[in-house]
Amino acid sequence: MTPGGTAMLKACRLLLLLLLLPTAALSQRYGRPYSLVNDPPVLLQVKAESKSRYFRAADLRKMQSSALTQSDLATKATHIYEGVTLEQLIPAFALASPGERLQIEFGSQQIRTISGMDLDFQVKPMVVYLVDGKPISGHAPFYLVIKYRGKPVETIVGVDCISVEASR
């Protein structure tokens, strides 16, 4: 090879290296790993008294936890739900006011409104972040376990937001 050919080969290698270098940097954006940009920590929104608070599963794990063992009537399987009671996330006076309603946003833009008068408060509403000792996965990794008076415990899956509203 001639000296001019060696210089040309080095220049081509350098050009190729410079072209490929930006693709290696694409794995990070704005100084954060790419996976966190595309998969941010999921938050549970809780609204009461015109104020919103946001919780991560890690925030809930730091609070006093509760457990509830429930049998599934359809599959005959027993599940242990672990989480925090709703009263830990919402001011006590908001839940105790007469005529309050819970509005739960869950799943794919579904909303359910529950009258506080219909709930059996012997079993406190609970936001669940572990089922059978395993973290809940998916778009919204939180369940809400509630019990209506005279009915079995019900689990609402994929909860995004819980609002406490006073009766109008």
Contact map, one row per residue, 1 for C-alpha under 8 A:
111011000000000000000000000000000000000000000000000000000000000000000000000000000000000000000000000000000000000000000000000000000000000000000000000000000000000000000000
111111000000000000000000000000000000000000000000000000000000000000000000000000000000000000000000000000000000000000000000000000000000000000000000000000000000000000000000
111111100000000000000000000000000000000000000000000000000000000000000000000000000000000000000000000000000000000000000000000000000000000000000000000000000000000000000000
011111110000000000000000000000000000000000000000000000000000000000000000000000000000000000000000000000000000000000000000000000000000000000000000000000000000000000000000
111111111000000000000000000000000000000000000000000000000000000000000000000000000000000000000000000000000000000000000000000000000000000000000000000000000000000000000000
111111111100000000000000000000000000000000000000000000000000000000000000000000000000000000000000000000000000000000000000000000000000000000000000000000000000000000000000
001111111110000000000000000000000000000000000000000000000000000000000000000000000000000000000000000000000000000000000000000000000000000000000000000000000000000000000000
000111111111000000000000000000000000000000000000000000000000000000000000000000000000000000000000000000000000000000000000000000000000000000000000000000000000000000000000
000011111111100000000000000000000000000000000000000000000000000000000000000000000000000000000000000000000000000000000000000000000000000000000000000000000000000000000000
000001111111110000000000000000000000000000000000000000000000000000000000000000000000000000000000000000000000000000000000000000000000000000000000000000000000000000000000
000000111111111000000000000000000000000000000000000000000000000000000000000000000000000000000000000000000000000000000000000000000000000000000000000000000000000000000000
000000011111111100000000000000000000000000000000000000000000000000000000000000000000000000000000000000000000000000000000000000000000000000000000000000000000000000000000
000000001111111110000000000000000000000000000000000000000000000000000000000000000000000000000000000000000000000000000000000000000000000000000000000000000000000000000000
000000000111111111000000000000000000000000000000000000000000000000000000000000000000000000000000000000000000000000000000000000000000000000000000000000000000000000000000
000000000011111111100000000000000000000000000000000000000000000000000000000000000000000000000000000000000000000000000000000000000000000000000000000000000000000000000000
000000000001111111110000000000000000000000000000000000000000000000000000000000000000000000000000000000000000000000000000000000000000000000000000000000000000000000000000
000000000000111111111000000000000000000000000000000000000000000000000000000000000000000000000000000000000000000000000000000000000000000000000000000000000000000000000000
000000000000011111111100000000000000000000000000000000000000000000000000000000000000000000000000000000000000000000000000000000000000000000000000000000000000000000000000
000000000000001111111100000000000000000000000000000000000000000000000000000000000000000000000000000000000000000000000000000000000000000000000000000000000000000000000000
000000000000000111111111000000000000000000000000000000000000000000000000000000000000000000000000000000000000000000000000000000000000000000000000000000000000000000000000
000000000000000011111111100000000000000000000000000000000000000000000000000000000000000000000000000000000000000000000000000000000000000000000000000000000000000000000000
000000000000000001111111110000000000000000000000000000000000000000000000000000000000000000000000000000000000000000000000000000000000000000000000000000000000000000000000
000000000000000000011111111000000000000000000000000000000000000000000000000000000000000000000000000000000000000000000000000000000000000000000000000000000000000000000000
000000000000000000011111111000000000000000000000000000000000000000000000000000000000000000000000000000000000000000000000000000000000000000000000000000000000000000000000
000000000000000000001111111100000000000000000000000000000000000000000000000000000000000000000000000000000000000000000000000000000000000000000000000000000000000000000000
000000000000000000000111111110000100000000000000000000000000000000000000000000000000000000000000000000000000000000000000000000000000000000000000000000000000000000000000
000000000000000000000011111110001100000000000000000000000000000000000000000000000000000000000000000000000000000000000000000000000000000000000000000000000000000000000000
000000000000000000000000111111111100000000000000000000000000000000000000000000000000000000000000000000000000000000000000000000000000000000000000000000000000000000000000
000000000000000000000000011111111100100000000000000000000000000000000000000000000000000000000000000000000000000000000000000000000000000000000000000000000000000000000000
000000000000000000000000000111110000000000000000000000000000000000000000000000000000000000000000000000000000000000000000000000000000000000000000000000000000000000000000
000000000000000000000000000111111000000000000000000000000000000000000000000000000000000000000000000000000000000000000000000000000000000000000000000000000000000000000000
000000000000000000000000000111111101100000000000000000000000000000000000000000000000000000000000000000000000000000000000000000000000000000000000000000000000000000000000
000000000000000000000000001110111111100000000000000000000000000000000000000000000000000000000000000000000000000000000000000000000000000000000000000000000000000000000000
000000000000000000000000011110011111110000000000000000000000000000000000000000000000000000000000000000000000000000000000000000000000000000000000000000000000000000000000
000000000000000000000000000000001111111100000000000000000000000000000000000000000000000000000000000000000000000000000000000000000000000000000000000000000000000000000000
000000000000000000000000000000011111111110000000000000000000000000000000000000000000000000000000000000000000000000000000000000000000000000000000000000000000000000000000
000000000000000000000000000010011111111100000000000000000000000000000000000000000000000000000000000000000000000000000000000000000000000000000000000000000000000000000000
000000000000000000000000000000000111111100000000000000000000000000000000000000000000000000000000000000000000000000000000000000000000000000000000000000000000000000000000
000000000000000000000000000000000011111110000000000000000000000000000000000000000000000000000000000000000000000000000000000000000000000000000000000000000000000000000000
000000000000000000000000000000000011111111000000000000000000000000000000000000000000000000000000000000000000000000000000000000000000000000000000000000000000000000000000
000000000000000000000000000000000001001111100000000000010000000000000000000000000000000000000000000000000000000000000000000000000000000000000000000000000000000000000000
000000000000000000000000000000000000000111110000000000011000000000000000000000000000000000000000000000000000000000000000000000000000000000111000000000000000000000000000
000000000000000000000000000000000000000011111000000001111000000000000000000000000000000000000000000000000000000000000000000000000000000000010000000000000000000100000000
000000000000000000000000000000000000000001111100000001110000000000000000000000000000000000000000000000000000000000000000000000000000000000010100000000000000001111000000
000000000000000000000000000000000000000000111110000111100000000000000000000000000000000000000000000000000000000000000000000000000000000000000000000000000000000111000000
000000000000000000000000000000000000000000011111000111100000000000000000000000000000000011000000000000000000000000000000000000000000000000000000000000000000000011100000
000000000000000000000000000000000000000000001111111110000000000000000000000000000000000001000000000000000000000000000000000000000000000000000000000000000000000011110000
000000000000000000000000000000000000000000000111111100000000000000000000000000000000000001100100000000000000000000000000000000000000000000000000000000000000000000111000
000000000000000000000000000000000000000000000011111000000000000000000000000000000000000000000100000000000000000000000000000000000000000000000000000000000000000000011000
000000000000000000000000000000000000000000000011111100000000000000000000000000000000000000000000000000000000000000000000000000000000000000000000000000000000000000000000
000000000000000000000000000000000000000000000011111110000000000000000000000000000000000000000000000000000000000000000000000000000000000000000000000000000000000000000000
000000000000000000000000000000000000000000001111011111000000000000000000000000000000000000000000000000000000000000000000000000000000000000000000000000000000000000000000
000000000000000000000000000000000000000000001110001111100000000000000000000000000000000000000000000000000000000000000000000000000000000000000000000000000000000000000000
000000000000000000000000000000000000000000111100000111110000000000000000000000000000000000000000000000000000000000000000000000000000000000000000000000000000000000000000
000000000000000000000000000000000000000000111100000011111111000000000000000000000000000000000000000000000000000000000000000000000000000000000000000000000000000000000000
000000000000000000000000000000000000000011110000000001111111000000000000000000000000000000000000000000000000000000000000000000000000000000000000000000000000000000000000
000000000000000000000000000000000000000001100000000000111111100000000000000000000000000000000000000000000000000000000000000000001000000000001000000000000000000000000000
000000000000000000000000000000000000000000000000000000111111110000000000000000000000000000000000000000000000000000000000000000000000000000000000000000000000000000000000
000000000000000000000000000000000000000000000000000000111111111000000000000000000000000000000000000000000000000000000000000000000000000000000000000000000000000000000000
000000000000000000000000000000000000000000000000000000111111111000000000000000000011000000000000000000000000000000000000000000001000000000000000000000000000000000000000
000000000000000000000000000000000000000000000000000000001111111110000000000000000010000000000000000000000000000000000000000000000000000000000000000000000000000000000000
000000000000000000000000000000000000000000000000000000000111111100000000000000000000000000000000000000000000000000000000000000000000000000000000000000000000000000000000
000000000000000000000000000000000000000000000000000000000011111110000000000000000001000000000000000000000000000000000000000000000000000000000000000000000000000000000000
000000000000000000000000000000000000000000000000000000000000111111000000000000000001000000000000000000000000000000000000000000000000000000000000000000000000000000000000
000000000000000000000000000000000000000000000000000000000000101111100000000000000111100000000000000000000000000000000000000000000000000000000000000000000000000000000000
000000000000000000000000000000000000000000000000000000000000000111110000000000000111100000000000000000000000000000000000000001000000000000000000000000000000000000000000
000000000000000000000000000000000000000000000000000000000000000011111000000000011110000000000000000000000000000000000000000000000000000000000000000000000000000000000000
000000000000000000000000000000000000000000000000000000000000000001111100000000011100000000000000000000000000000000000000000000000000000000000000000000000000000000000000
000000000000000000000000000000000000000000000000000000000000000000111110000001111000000000000000000000000000000000000000000000000000000000000000000000000000000000000000
000000000000000000000000000000000000000000000000000000000000000000011111000001111000000000000000000000000000000000000000000000000000000000000000000000001000000000000000
000000000000000000000000000000000000000000000000000000000000000000001111100111100000000000000000000000000000000000000000000000000000000000000000000000000000000000000000
000000000000000000000000000000000000000000000000000000000000000000000111111111100000000000000000000000000000000000000000000000000000000000000000000000000000000000000000
000000000000000000000000000000000000000000000000000000000000000000000011111110000000000000000000000000000000000000000000000000000000000000000000000000000000000000000000
000000000000000000000000000000000000000000000000000000000000000000000001111100000000000000000000000000000000000000000000000000000000000000000000000000000000000000000000
000000000000000000000000000000000000000000000000000000000000000000000001111110000000000000000000000000000000000000000000000000000000000000000000000000000000000000000000
000000000000000000000000000000000000000000000000000000000000000000000011111111000000000000000000000000000000000000000000000000000000000000000000000000000000000000000000
000000000000000000000000000000000000000000000000000000000000000000000011101111100000000000000000000000000000000000000000000000000000000000000000000000000000000000000000
000000000000000000000000000000000000000000000000000000000000000000001111000111110000000000000000000000000000000000000000000000000000000000000000000000000000000000000000
000000000000000000000000000000000000000000000000000000000000000000001111000011111000000000000000000000000000000000000000000000000011000000000000000000000000000000000000
000000000000000000000000000000000000000000000000000000000000000000111100000001111100000000000000000000000000000000000000000000000011100000000000000000000000000000000000
000000000000000000000000000000000000000000000000000000000000000000111100000000111110000000000000000000000000000000000000000000011111100000000000000000000000000000000000
000000000000000000000000000000000000000000000000000000000000000011110000000000011111000000000000000000000000000000000000000000011111100000000000000000000000000000000000
000000000000000000000000000000000000000000000000000000000001100011100000000000001111100000000000000000000000000000000000000001111100000000000000000000000000000000000000
000000000000000000000000000000000000000000000000000000000001001111000000000000000111110100000000000000000000000000000000000001110000000000000000000000000000000000000000
000000000000000000000000000000000000000000000000000000000000000011000000000000000011111110000000000000000000000000000000000111100000000000000000000000000000000000000000
000000000000000000000000000000000000000000000000000000000000000000000000000000000001111111000000000000000000000000000000000111100000000000000000000000000000000000000000
000000000000000000000000000000000000000000000000000000000000000000000000000000000000111111110010000000000000000000000000000010000000000000000000000000000000000000000000
000000000000000000000000000000000000000000000000000000000000000000000000000000000001111111110000000000000000000000000000000000000000000000000000000000000000000000000000
000000000000000000000000000000000000000000000100000000000000000000000000000000000000111111100000000000000000000000000000000000000000000000000000000000000000000000000000
000000000000000000000000000000000000000000000111000000000000000000000000000000000000011111110110000000000000000000000000000000000000000000000000000000000000000000000000
000000000000000000000000000000000000000000000001000000000000000000000000000000000000001111111110000000000000000000000000000000000000000000000000000000000000000000000000
000000000000000000000000000000000000000000000000000000000000000000000000000000000000001101111111000000000000000000000000000000000000000000000000000000000000000000000000
000000000000000000000000000000000000000000000000000000000000000000000000000000000000000000111111100000000000000000000000000000000000000000000000000000000000000000000000
000000000000000000000000000000000000000000000001100000000000000000000000000000000000000001111111100100000000000000000000000000000000000000000000000000000000000000010000
000000000000000000000000000000000000000000000000000000000000000000000000000000000000001001111111100100000000000000010000000000000000000000000000000000000000000000010000
000000000000000000000000000000000000000000000000000000000000000000000000000000000000000000011111110100000000000000000000000000000000000000000000000000000000000000000000
000000000000000000000000000000000000000000000000000000000000000000000000000000000000000000001111111100000000000000000000000000000000000000000000000000000000000000000100
000000000000000000000000000000000000000000000000000000000000000000000000000000000000000000000001111100000000000000011000000000000000000000000000000000000000000000000100
000000000000000000000000000000000000000000000000000000000000000000000000000000000000000000000000111110000000000000111000000000000000000000000000000000000000000000000110
000000000000000000000000000000000000000000000000000000000000000000000000000000000000000000000111111111000000000000111000000000000000000000000000000000000000000000011110
000000000000000000000000000000000000000000000000000000000000000000000000000000000000000000000000001111100000000011110000000000000000000000000000000000000000000000011110
000000000000000000000000000000000000000000000000000000000000000000000000000000000000000000000000000111110000000011110000000000000000000000000000000000000000000001111000
000000000000000000000000000000000000000000000000000000000000000000000000000000000000000000000000000011111000001111000000000000000000000000000000000000000000000001111000
000000000000000000000000000000000000000000000000000000000000000000000000000000000000000000000000000001111100001110000000000000000000000000000000000000000000001111100000
000000000000000000000000000000000000000000000000000000000000000000000000000000000000000000000000000000111110111100000000000000000000000000000000000000000000001111000000
000000000000000000000000000000000000000000000000000000000000000000000000000000000000000000000000000000011111111000000000000000000000000000000000000000000001111110000000
000000000000000000000000000000000000000000000000000000000000000000000000000000000000000000000000000000001111110000000000000000000000000000010000000000000000111100000000
000000000000000000000000000000000000000000000000000000000000000000000000000000000000000000000000000000000111110000000000000000000000000000000000000000000000000000000000
000000000000000000000000000000000000000000000000000000000000000000000000000000000000000000000000000000001111111000000000000000000000000000000000000000000000000000000000
000000000000000000000000000000000000000000000000000000000000000000000000000000000000000000000000000000001111111100000000000000000000000000000000000000000000000000000000
000000000000000000000000000000000000000000000000000000000000000000000000000000000000000000000000000000111100111110000000000000000000000000000000000000000000000000000000
000000000000000000000000000000000000000000000000000000000000000000000000000000000000000000000000000000111000011111000000000000000000000000000000000000000000000000000000
000000000000000000000000000000000000000000000000000000000000000000000000000000000000000000000000000011110000001111100000000000000000000000000000000000000000000000000000
000000000000000000000000000000000000000000000000000000000000000000000000000000000000000000000000000011100000000111110100000000000000000000000000000000000000000000000000
000000000000000000000000000000000000000000000000000000000000000000000000000000000000000000000000001111000000000011111110000000000000000000000000000000000000000000000000
000000000000000000000000000000000000000000000000000000000000000000000000000000000000000000000010011111000000000001111110000000000000000000000000000000000000000000000000
000000000000000000000000000000000000000000000000000000000000000000000000000000000000000000000000011100000000000000111110000000000000000000000000000000000000000000000000
000000000000000000000000000000000000000000000000000000000000000000000000000000000000000000000000000000000000000001111111000000000000000000000000000110000000000000000000
000000000000000000000000000000000000000000000000000000000000000000000000000000000000000000000000000000000000000000111111100000000000000000000000011110000000000000000000
000000000000000000000000000000000000000000000000000000000000000000000000000000000000000000000000000000000000000000000111111100000000000000000000001111000000000000000000
000000000000000000000000000000000000000000000000000000000000000000000000000000000000000000000000000000000000000000000011111110000000000000000000001000000000000000000000
000000000000000000000000000000000000000000000000000000000000000000000000000000000000000000000000000000000000000000000001111100000000000000000000000000000000000000000000
000000000000000000000000000000000000000000000000000000000000000000000000000000000000000000000000000000000000000000000001111110000000000000000000011000000000000000000000
000000000000000000000000000000000000000000000000000000000000000000000000000000000000110000000000000000000000000000000001111111000000000000000000011000000000000000000000
000000000000000000000000000000000000000000000000000000000000000000000000000000000000111000000000000000000000000000000000101111100000000000000001111000000000000000000000
000000000000000000000000000000000000000000000000000000000000000001000000000000000011110000000000000000000000000000000000000111110000000000000001110000000000000000000000
000000000000000000000000000000000000000000000000000000000000000000000000000000000011110000000000000000000000000000000000000011111000000000000111100000000000000000000000
000000000000000000000000000000000000000000000000000000000000000000000000000000001111000000000000000000000000000000000000000001111110000000000111100000000000000000000000
000000000000000000000000000000000000000000000000000000001001000000000000000000001110000000000000000000000000000000000000000000111110001100001110000000000000000000000000
000000000000000000000000000000000000000000000000000000000000000000000000000000001110000000000000000000000000000000000000000000011111111100000000000000000000000000000000
000000000000000000000000000000000000000000000000000000000000000000000000000000111100000000000000000000000000000000000000000000011111111100000000000000000000000000000000
000000000000000000000000000000000000000000000000000000000000000000000000000000111100000000000000000000000000000000000000000000000111110000000000000000000000000000000000
000000000000000000000000000000000000000000000000000000000000000000000000000000011100000000000000000000000000000000000000000000000111111000000000000000000000000000000000
000000000000000000000000000000000000000000000000000000000000000000000000000000000000000000000000000000000000000000000000000000000111111100000000000000000000000000000000
000000000000000000000000000000000000000000000000000000000000000000000000000000000000000000000000000000000000000000000000000000001110111110001000000000000000000000000000
000000000000000000000000000000000000000000000000000000000000000000000000000000000000000000000000000000000000000000000000000000001110011111001100000000000000000000000000
000000000000000000000000000000000000000000000000000000000000000000000000000000000000000000000000000000000000000000000000000000000000001111111000000000000000000000000000
000000000000000000000000000000000000000000000000000000000000000000000000000000000000000000000000000000000000000000000000000000000000000111111000000000000000010000000000
000000000000000000000000000000000000000001000000000000000000000000000000000000000000000000000000000000000000000000000000000000000000000011111000000000000000010000000000
000000000000000000000000000000000000000001110000000000000000000000000000000000000000000000000000000000000010000000000000000000000000000011111100000000000000011100000000
000000000000000000000000000000000000000001000000000000001000000000000000000000000000000000000000000000000000000000000000000000001000001111111110000000000000011000000000
000000000000000000000000000000000000000000010000000000000000000000000000000000000000000000000000000000000000000000000000000000111000000100011111000000000000111100000000
000000000000000000000000000000000000000000000000000000000000000000000000000000000000000000000000000000000000000000000000000000111000000000001111100000000011111000000000
000000000000000000000000000000000000000000000000000000000000000000000000000000000000000000000000000000000000000000000000000011110000000000000111110000000011101000000000
000000000000000000000000000000000000000000000000000000000000000000000000000000000000000000000000000000000000000000000000000011110000000000000011111000001111000000000000
000000000000000000000000000000000000000000000000000000000000000000000000000000000000000000000000000000000000000000000010001111000000000000000001111100001110000000000000
000000000000000000000000000000000000000000000000000000000000000000000000000000000000000000000000000000000000000000000011101110000000000000000000111110111100000000000000
000000000000000000000000000000000000000000000000000000000000000000000000000000000000000000000000000000000000000000000111000000000000000000000000011111111100000000000000
000000000000000000000000000000000000000000000000000000000000000000000000000000000000000000000000000000000000000000000111000000000000000000000000001111100000000000000000
000000000000000000000000000000000000000000000000000000000000000000000000000000000000000000000000000000000000000000000001000000000000000000000000000111110000000000000000
000000000000000000000000000000000000000000000000000000000000000000000000000000000000000000000000000000000000000000000000000000000000000000000000001111111000000000000000
000000000000000000000000000000000000000000000000000000000000000000000000000000000000000000000000000000000000000000000000000000000000000000000000001101111100000000000000
000000000000000000000000000000000000000000000000000000000000000000000100000000000000000000000000000000000000000000000000000000000000000000000000111100111110000000000000
000000000000000000000000000000000000000000000000000000000000000000000000000000000000000000000000000000000000000000000000000000000000000000000000111100011111000000000000
000000000000000000000000000000000000000000000000000000000000000000000000000000000000000000000000000000000000000000000000000000000000000000000011110000001111100000000000
000000000000000000000000000000000000000000000000000000000000000000000000000000000000000000000000000000000100000000000000000000000000000000000011100000000111111000000000
000000000000000000000000000000000000000000000000000000000000000000000000000000000000000000000000000000000110000000000000000000000000000000000111000000000011111000000000
000000000000000000000000000000000000000000000000000000000000000000000000000000000000000000000000000000000110000000000000000000000000000001111110000000000001111100000000
000000000000000000000000000000000000000000010000000000000000000000000000000000000000000000000000000000011110000000000000000000000000000000011111000000000001111111000000
000000000000000000000000000000000000000000111000000000000000000000000000000000000000000000000000000000011110000000000000000000000000000000010100000000000000011111000000
000000000000000000000000000000000000000000011110000000000000000000000000000000000000000000000000000000011100000000000000000000000000000000000000000000000000001111100000
000000000000000000000000000000000000000000011110000000000000000000000000000000000000000000000000000001111000000000000000000000000000000000000000000000000000001111110000
000000000000000000000000000000000000000000000111000000000000000000000000000000000000000000000000000001110000000000000000000000000000000000000000000000000000000011111000
000000000000000000000000000000000000000000000011100000000000000000000000000000000000000000000110000111100000000000000000000000000000000000000000000000000000000001111100
000000000000000000000000000000000000000000000001100000000000000000000000000000000000000000000000000111100000000000000000000000000000000000000000000000000000000000111110
000000000000000000000000000000000000000000000000000000000000000000000000000000000000000000000000111110000000000000000000000000000000000000000000000000000000000000011111
000000000000000000000000000000000000000000000000000000000000000000000000000000000000000000000000001110000000000000000000000000000000000000000000000000000000000000001111
000000000000000000000000000000000000000000000000000000000000000000000000000000000000000000000000000000000000000000000000000000000000000000000000000000000000000000000111
